[in-house]
Amino acid sequence: MLRRMRESPLSIAGIAIIVGFIIIALLAPVLAPPTNSDPFIIPSDDEISKLDPTPIPPSTKHLFGTTGIHQYDIYYACIWGTITAFRVGITTVAISLIIGLTVGVAAAYYGGMADEVLMRFTDIIIAFPGLILAMALVIAIPSTFSLNISLILTVILGLTVLFMFLKRVNMKITAPLLIIFIVALVSLFNPINLDFNINRLDKVLIALWLIGWPSYARVIRGEVLRVKNEDFVEAAKAAGASDLRIVMKHLLPNSIYPVLIMASLDTGSIVLTAAALSFLGLGAPTNYADWGQIIQRSQTWIYAGGNLVRNMHVFLIPGIFIFVFVLGWNLLGDAFRDVLDPTLRRR
């Protein structure tokens, strides 16, 4: 695999770009020493802003210049924004991948009613434009809410019983299922509530998780349907292997490669979507190190006139960071495609 990737200049370029951003993220405290207890708070110079609210061009004091109003340091925002980009991209892909694999594999492997219900729900989510749905979810998610554990455990038990009924599964009462039943029963008489506070960036992450998994579910379902009737799967069933063992040992290893390619490509596009939400004012909190938010602050100097050439650093520099970051993941995704799926290899 590594040998094939070394043979492709584009693969090497993609890996080099991603490694470069990883180095920036790891060295962020050295490259841009924090000035606040929260390192993701962008330093500002309100005193200068009161005298002159226009952006300061790049200089020795501000290597990438400032945003203008509040004079947020763009260099600091770009360096620490790299960590934000990795957090948004990787966590979203990882959680979406887990949900998508679970839904897609369950639908394909069990088929019947389970397949119909899961895939129709997946189709409903896919039917909505991704960015529009993400915007609606970010707005709809409350900043504070209380989670009723007893209700959640009761729903889990109900879904488990429904699944057993639909599949006519003679499922044994395992220790985890028994623990859930006992906790749910106790919590019905003594409700357990967990209180959560969610900031704007967390809302973006949750929204991206909720809209990201259907595409993975669709692809993995198709791959599992292709593999599940192979002789080695039938042999495993005849040998008495459990469903979990068949899925983990036989189905996933032989069907997951297209999903991994998608995940690599999606990492960059998810960061782009998060930047778009920040540009629309629905992303990270104010003065948080985020590339999209810095570009959002350039609207004043784009639409309100002024010296666009003099102030172009406000949107151009973070825009370059976003472009190169997305490009790196796209090149890496192409490399994985060439290595893992020879049928799609460039000729």
C-alpha positions as CSV (number, residue, x, y, z in Angstrom):
1,M,0.0,0.0,0.0
2,L,2.7,2.5,1.0
3,R,4.8,1.5,-2.0
4,R,1.9,2.3,-4.4
5,M,1.3,5.6,-2.6
6,R,4.9,6.6,-3.0
7,E,4.6,6.0,-6.7
8,S,2.0,8.8,-7.1
9,P,3.3,12.4,-6.8
10,L,-0.2,13.6,-6.0
11,S,-0.4,11.1,-3.1
12,I,2.9,12.4,-1.7
13,A,1.7,16.0,-2.1
14,G,-1.5,15.2,-0.2
15,I,0.4,13.5,2.6
16,A,2.9,16.3,2.8
17,I,0.1,18.9,3.1
18,I,-1.7,17.0,5.9
19,V,1.6,16.3,7.8
20,G,2.4,20.0,7.5
21,F,-0.9,21.0,9.1
22,I,-0.4,18.4,11.8
23,I,2.9,20.0,12.6
24,I,1.3,23.4,12.7
25,A,-1.4,22.1,15.1
26,L,1.2,20.4,17.4
27,L,3.4,23.4,17.5
28,A,0.6,25.9,17.9
29,P,1.6,26.9,21.5
30,V,5.1,27.7,20.2
31,L,4.2,29.3,16.9
32,A,1.5,31.5,18.5
33,P,1.8,31.6,22.3
34,P,-1.6,32.0,24.0
35,T,-2.4,35.2,25.8
36,N,-5.6,34.0,27.4
37,S,-6.5,31.1,29.7
38,D,-8.4,29.6,26.8
39,P,-5.8,29.4,23.9
40,F,-8.6,29.4,21.3
41,I,-9.5,33.0,22.2
42,I,-8.0,35.2,19.5
43,P,-5.9,38.1,20.9
44,S,-7.3,41.6,20.1
45,D,-6.2,45.2,20.4
46,D,-9.2,47.2,21.3
47,E,-7.2,50.3,22.0
48,I,-6.0,50.5,18.4
49,S,-9.5,49.6,17.2
50,K,-11.0,52.6,18.9
51,L,-8.5,54.9,17.1
52,D,-8.7,53.1,13.7
53,P,-11.2,50.3,13.1
54,T,-9.8,49.5,9.7
55,P,-7.7,46.3,9.2
56,I,-4.0,46.6,9.9
57,P,-1.9,45.2,7.0
58,P,0.7,42.4,7.7
59,S,3.6,43.7,9.7
60,T,6.3,42.4,12.1
61,K,3.9,42.8,15.0
62,H,0.9,41.2,13.2
63,L,2.4,38.8,10.6
64,F,-0.9,38.3,8.8
65,G,-2.4,41.6,9.8
66,T,-5.6,42.1,11.8
67,T,-9.4,42.0,11.1
68,G,-10.2,45.6,11.6
69,I,-13.0,45.8,14.2
70,H,-11.5,44.6,17.5
71,Q,-8.2,44.1,15.6
72,Y,-8.2,40.3,16.0
73,D,-4.8,38.9,15.1
74,I,-5.2,36.8,11.9
75,Y,-1.9,34.9,12.3
76,Y,-3.0,33.6,15.7
77,A,-6.4,32.7,14.4
78,C,-4.9,30.8,11.4
79,I,-2.5,28.8,13.6
80,W,-4.9,27.8,16.3
81,G,-7.7,27.5,13.7
82,T,-5.7,24.5,12.4
83,I,-6.6,22.6,15.6
84,T,-10.2,23.7,15.2
85,A,-10.2,22.4,11.6
86,F,-8.8,19.0,12.7
87,R,-11.3,18.8,15.5
88,V,-14.2,19.5,13.3
89,G,-13.1,17.3,10.4
90,I,-11.8,14.2,12.2
91,T,-14.4,14.0,14.9
92,T,-17.3,14.6,12.5
93,V,-16.0,11.9,10.1
94,A,-15.3,9.5,12.9
95,I,-18.7,9.8,14.5
96,S,-20.6,9.9,11.2
97,L,-18.6,6.8,10.1
98,I,-19.6,4.9,13.2
99,I,-23.3,5.8,12.9
100,G,-23.3,5.1,9.1
101,L,-21.5,1.8,9.4
102,T,-23.9,0.6,12.2
103,V,-27.0,1.6,10.2
104,G,-25.8,0.4,6.8
105,V,-24.5,-2.9,8.0
106,A,-27.6,-3.6,10.1
107,A,-29.9,-2.8,7.2
108,A,-28.0,-4.9,4.7
109,Y,-27.3,-7.9,6.9
110,Y,-30.7,-8.3,8.4
111,G,-32.8,-7.0,5.5
112,G,-36.6,-7.1,5.5
113,M,-38.4,-4.6,7.8
114,A,-35.1,-3.5,9.4
115,D,-33.7,-2.6,6.0
116,E,-36.9,-0.7,4.9
117,V,-37.2,1.3,8.1
118,L,-33.5,2.3,8.3
119,M,-33.0,3.1,4.6
120,R,-36.2,5.1,4.4
121,F,-35.1,7.2,7.3
122,T,-31.7,7.6,5.6
123,D,-33.4,8.7,2.4
124,I,-35.4,11.4,4.3
125,I,-32.2,12.9,5.6
126,I,-30.4,12.7,2.2
127,A,-33.4,14.4,0.6
128,F,-32.5,17.7,2.3
129,P,-29.7,19.9,1.1
130,G,-26.8,19.4,3.5
131,L,-25.9,23.0,4.2
132,I,-29.6,24.0,4.7
133,L,-30.3,21.1,7.0
134,A,-27.1,21.9,9.0
135,M,-28.2,25.6,9.4
136,A,-31.6,24.5,10.6
137,L,-30.1,22.1,13.1
138,V,-27.7,24.7,14.5
139,I,-30.5,27.1,15.0
140,A,-32.8,24.4,16.5
141,I,-30.3,22.9,18.9
142,P,-30.8,24.6,22.3
143,S,-27.8,26.1,24.2
144,T,-28.9,24.3,27.4
145,F,-31.0,21.2,27.8
146,S,-31.6,18.4,30.3
147,L,-31.3,14.8,29.3
148,N,-33.7,12.3,30.9
149,I,-31.7,9.1,31.3
150,S,-34.7,7.0,32.3
151,L,-36.5,7.9,29.1
152,I,-33.4,7.1,26.9
153,L,-32.9,3.7,28.5
154,T,-36.6,2.9,28.1
155,V,-36.4,3.8,24.4
156,I,-33.3,1.6,24.1
157,L,-35.1,-1.3,25.7
158,G,-38.2,-0.7,23.5
159,L,-36.2,-0.7,20.3
160,T,-34.4,-3.9,21.4
161,V,-37.7,-5.7,22.1
162,L,-39.0,-4.4,18.7
163,F,-36.0,-5.6,16.9
164,M,-36.3,-9.0,18.6
165,F,-39.9,-9.2,17.5
166,L,-39.3,-8.1,13.9
167,K,-36.5,-10.6,13.4
168,R,-37.9,-13.3,15.6
169,V,-34.5,-13.4,17.3
170,N,-34.1,-15.7,20.3
171,M,-31.8,-13.2,21.9
172,K,-30.3,-14.2,25.3
173,I,-30.6,-11.7,28.2
174,T,-26.9,-10.6,28.4
175,A,-25.4,-8.8,31.3
176,P,-25.4,-5.3,29.6
177,L,-29.0,-5.7,28.6
178,L,-29.9,-6.7,32.2
179,I,-28.0,-3.7,33.6
180,I,-29.8,-1.4,31.2
181,F,-33.2,-2.9,32.3
182,I,-32.4,-2.5,36.0
183,V,-31.1,1.1,35.7
184,A,-34.1,2.0,33.6
185,L,-36.5,0.5,36.1
186,V,-34.8,2.3,39.1
187,S,-34.6,5.6,37.2
188,L,-38.4,5.5,36.5
189,F,-39.0,5.9,40.2
190,N,-36.0,8.2,40.8
191,P,-35.5,10.1,37.5
192,I,-31.9,10.8,36.5
193,N,-31.3,14.1,34.6
194,L,-28.1,15.4,33.1
195,D,-27.8,19.1,32.3
196,F,-25.7,20.2,29.3
197,N,-24.4,23.5,28.1
198,I,-23.6,23.6,24.4
199,N,-21.6,26.4,22.7
200,R,-22.0,27.4,19.1
201,L,-19.1,25.2,17.9
202,D,-20.5,22.2,19.6
203,K,-23.9,22.9,17.8
204,V,-22.0,22.9,14.5
205,L,-20.4,19.5,15.4
206,I,-23.7,17.9,16.4
207,A,-25.4,19.2,13.2
208,L,-22.6,17.8,11.1
209,W,-22.8,14.5,12.8
210,L,-26.5,14.3,12.2
211,I,-26.2,15.0,8.5
212,G,-22.9,13.2,7.8
213,W,-23.8,9.6,8.4
214,P,-26.4,8.8,5.7
215,S,-24.0,8.7,2.8
216,Y,-21.8,6.2,4.6
217,A,-24.8,4.1,5.5
218,R,-25.9,4.0,1.8
219,V,-22.4,3.0,0.5
220,I,-21.7,0.4,3.2
221,R,-25.1,-1.2,2.7
222,G,-24.5,-1.7,-1.0
223,E,-21.1,-3.2,-0.3
224,V,-22.4,-5.6,2.4
225,L,-25.3,-6.7,0.1
226,R,-22.6,-7.6,-2.4
227,V,-20.5,-9.6,0.1
228,K,-23.0,-11.2,2.4
229,N,-23.9,-14.0,0.1
230,E,-20.3,-15.0,-0.6
231,D,-19.2,-18.6,0.2
232,F,-16.9,-17.6,3.1
233,V,-19.8,-15.8,4.8
234,E,-22.1,-18.7,4.3
235,A,-19.4,-21.0,5.7
236,A,-19.1,-18.8,8.8
237,K,-22.9,-19.0,9.3
238,A,-22.8,-22.8,8.9
239,A,-20.0,-23.0,11.5
240,G,-22.2,-21.2,14.0
241,A,-20.4,-17.9,14.1
242,S,-22.4,-15.1,15.8
243,D,-23.8,-12.2,13.8
244,L,-21.2,-9.8,15.4
245,R,-18.3,-12.1,14.5
246,I,-19.5,-12.4,10.9
247,V,-19.9,-8.6,10.6
248,M,-16.5,-7.8,12.2
249,K,-14.4,-10.6,10.7
250,H,-15.9,-11.1,7.3
251,L,-18.3,-8.4,6.1
252,L,-16.6,-5.1,7.2
253,P,-13.0,-6.1,6.1
254,N,-14.3,-6.9,2.7
255,S,-16.6,-3.9,2.2
256,I,-15.2,-1.0,4.1
257,Y,-12.6,0.3,1.6
258,P,-15.0,2.6,-0.4
259,V,-16.2,4.1,2.8
260,L,-12.6,4.9,3.9
261,I,-12.1,6.7,0.6
262,M,-15.2,8.7,1.2
263,A,-14.1,9.5,4.8
264,S,-10.8,10.9,3.6
265,L,-12.5,13.1,1.0
266,D,-15.2,14.2,3.4
267,T,-12.8,15.4,6.0
268,G,-11.9,18.4,3.9
269,S,-15.4,19.1,2.7
270,I,-16.7,19.0,6.3
271,V,-14.3,21.7,7.3
272,L,-15.5,23.7,4.3
273,T,-19.1,23.3,5.4
274,A,-18.2,24.4,9.0
275,A,-16.4,27.5,7.5
276,A,-19.5,28.3,5.5
277,L,-21.6,28.1,8.7
278,S,-19.2,30.4,10.5
279,F,-19.3,32.8,7.5
280,L,-23.1,32.9,7.9
281,G,-22.7,33.7,11.6
282,L,-23.8,30.2,12.8
283,G,-20.4,28.7,13.5
284,A,-17.8,29.1,16.3
285,P,-18.3,31.7,19.1
286,T,-17.1,35.2,18.6
287,N,-13.3,35.7,18.7
288,Y,-12.8,31.9,18.6
289,A,-9.9,30.6,16.5
290,D,-11.7,29.5,13.3
291,W,-10.9,30.2,9.7
292,G,-14.4,30.7,8.6
293,Q,-15.1,33.3,11.3
294,I,-12.1,35.4,10.2
295,I,-13.4,35.4,6.6
296,Q,-16.8,36.4,7.9
297,R,-15.2,39.4,9.5
298,S,-14.0,40.5,6.1
299,Q,-17.6,41.2,4.9
300,T,-17.4,44.7,6.1
301,W,-14.5,45.5,3.9
302,I,-15.9,43.6,0.9
303,Y,-19.4,45.0,0.8
304,A,-19.0,48.4,2.5
305,G,-16.4,49.7,0.1
306,G,-13.0,50.9,1.1
307,N,-9.6,49.8,-0.1
308,L,-10.3,46.2,-1.1
309,V,-6.7,45.5,-2.2
310,R,-5.3,46.9,1.1
311,N,-7.7,44.9,3.2
312,M,-7.7,41.7,1.1
313,H,-5.5,39.9,3.6
314,V,-8.5,39.6,6.0
315,F,-10.2,37.0,3.7
316,L,-7.3,35.9,1.5
317,I,-5.0,34.4,4.1
318,P,-7.6,32.3,6.0
319,G,-9.1,31.4,2.6
320,I,-5.7,30.0,1.5
321,F,-5.5,27.9,4.7
322,I,-9.0,26.5,4.0
323,F,-8.1,25.8,0.3
324,V,-4.8,24.0,1.0
325,F,-6.3,22.0,3.9
326,V,-9.2,20.8,1.7
327,L,-6.8,20.1,-1.2
328,G,-4.6,18.0,1.0
329,W,-7.5,15.7,2.1
330,N,-8.8,15.5,-1.5
331,L,-5.4,14.4,-2.7
332,L,-5.1,11.9,0.1
333,G,-8.5,10.6,-0.7
334,D,-7.5,10.1,-4.3
335,A,-4.4,8.2,-3.1
336,F,-6.5,5.9,-1.0
337,R,-8.9,5.4,-3.9
338,D,-6.0,4.4,-6.2
339,V,-4.5,2.0,-3.7
340,L,-7.6,0.5,-2.1
341,D,-9.9,0.3,-5.2
342,P,-7.9,-0.7,-8.3
343,T,-11.0,-0.6,-10.4
344,L,-11.2,3.2,-10.0
345,R,-7.4,3.8,-10.5
346,R,-6.5,6.6,-12.9
347,R,-5.2,5.3,-16.2
